[in-house]
Amino acid sequence: MTRSDFALKRLFDIVFAALGLALLWAVIVVTWYMAGRDTGASGFFRQERVGRGGKLFKVVKLRTMRPVEGTTVTRAGDVRITRLGAKLRRYKLDELPQLWNVLIGNMSFVGPRPDVPGFMDKLTGPDRKILLLRPGITGPATLKYRNEEELLASVDDPERYNADVIWPDKVRINLKYLNDWSFSRDIGYIVKTVFR
């Protein structure tokens, strides 16, 4: 990606994140209230994730799980996920507050998913090029692994499968995304995310 590519991508993010927040603020407020009542905690879930350049930031999502300590790997049927939370996750409504992260520059509409510390920040060699990108709400790896929770539920050791199989494949996909980036492909990923 060139400087002008990054600038175009950022301009798109600012304009459409602001538009999305203006149009969807009422939906976010209602679902925030419902998520808070459902989980018995704040309706917003904030967690430290690895961002561009390896810098940490707080991602904002709607809370879909009961606040229980444990693994960061989520599987289908996870007992921590509430009934409402499952619906919010299914329709990706829990992602809506991330429009704020996009607007302020922590995230982009398209890019690698923002991971918890321990993965993205541990990249070495050429793989660290991925850190040039802002994490995204969607992207090619997100679309390929849209059923990741079901996949992890089907294996004996989900944490190991994630580390040994899924994560290396996501790194490969995200490097290809960076090297082959085009504005039209970004639009295509957004369209596939909305209408899949």
N, C-alpha and C positions, 0 to 999 in steps of 0.2 A: 504494500500500500504506500502511496505517495502522501506528501503533506496535504495536497489538495483533496485526496481521497478521505483522509482523516477529517479535514475541515467540512467536506460535504456530509459525511456521516454524522458529525456533531451537529451541524445545522439542522439536518433532518430530525435528529433526536430532540433538540430543543423545541422546534416548532410543533412536532406531533405529541410530545409529552405534555406540553402546555395545553394543547387542544384536547388531549385525552383527559387530563385532570379537570378542565373546564366542563367537559361533557359528562364525566363519570363521577364527579365528586359526591353526588347524592347516593349513588350505588355504593361507593366506598364507605360513606358514613353509616349507611344502614347495615351493611355487612360487618363493619367494625363493631357496631353495637351488638349485633346478633352473635358474633364470634366471642365477644367478651362475656356475654351471658352464658353461652354454651360451654366455654372452657373454664369459667370461674377466674379468669385472669384478664389482663389487658387484651383488648381485641386486636391490637397491633403486636406483632412478633418482630423483635429487632435482634439481629445476630451478626456477629463479626464475620466478615467474609474477605477473601483476598481479591483486591481490585487491580487496576492498571498499575504496572510497575511494581507489583507485589505489595502495594500499600493496602492496609486494612481499612475497611469502611463498614458501616452498619447498614445491612440490607433491611428493608421494611416489607413485611408481608402481613396478611391477615392470619391470625392464630388459628390453626386447625387441629392442634394437639393439646392434650392436657399437659401441664408443665411437670414432666417427669424426667429425672436424670437418666442418661443411658447412651446408647449408640447414636451416632449421627447418620447411620444408614437406615432409610425408611423403606419398609416392605409393604406390599399390599396386605390389608387385613391387620396392620399394626394396631395393637390395642390402644396405643396412645392417641390415635386419630378419632375424633368425635364423629357422630353421625352427620352433623352439619359440616364439620371439617372435611369429611369425605366428599360431600357435594361441592364445596368450595374448590377443592383440589381437582375434582373431575372436570369442572368447567373453567378451571384456571382463574377463578375470581380471587383466589388468595394472592395472586400475583399483581393485582391492580395497584396497590400502593407503591410498587416499584417504579411506577411512572414518576414519582418524586425523585427516586434515585437517578433515573434517566435525566430528568430536568436539571438537577444540580451537578451532573457530570460524573457521578460514581459508576453509572451503568450506561449501556446503550440498548436500543431495541434488539439488535442482533449482535451476538458474540458468544463466547464460551459462558456457560452458566457460572455464577459466582460460587466458588467452593469455600468450605470452611478451611481454616489453616491446617496444613498437613499434606496437601496435594499440590495445588497450583504454586504455592510458595516454595515447594521443594524441587521444582523443575530445574534441570541442569542442561548445559550445552545448548544446541540449537532449539531444543524444546522451549527454552525460556523466551523465545520470540513471541510466544502466545501472550506474554505479559505486556506486549505493546498494545493489546486490545483492551477496551473496557469490557467487563463482563456483560452478558446480554440476557434479556428476558427470554429470547428464543435464539435458535441458531441450528445449523445442520446436525450437531451432536445431540441437541435437545430433541429435535424431531426424530432422529434415529432411535433414541432411547426414551421416547414418550411413554412407553410401558415399562420403564425401568423398575418400578416398585413391584410389578407382577413378576418380572424376570428374577429379581432378587428373592422373591418369596418362593421361587421354584428350586432354589439351590440350597445345599446343606450348610454352606458357610458364606453368607451374603457379603460379609466384610472382606473376606479374602477374594471372592469372585469380583467384587467391585474394584479392589486394588490391582488384581492380576489380569483381569480381562476387560472390564468396562472402561476403567480410567485410561489405560494405554491407548485404547481405541479412540476415546474422546480426544486425547492429545493429538493423535494422527489426524483426526477429522478437523480439529481446530487449526492445526498448522496449515492444512490444505485450504481452509477457509481464508486464512490470512494471506497466503501466497496467491490465491486465485480470486481475491475479493473483487466484486463489482457491485455497483449501486442496484442494478436490476436484480441481482441474486438476493440482496438484502430484502428487497420488496417481495420477492418470491417466497422467502422464508417466513416473512410476516403473514402473507396471504395463506400459506399452508398452515400456519399456527392457528389463525383465526377460523379457517374453514375446514380443518381436518375432521 
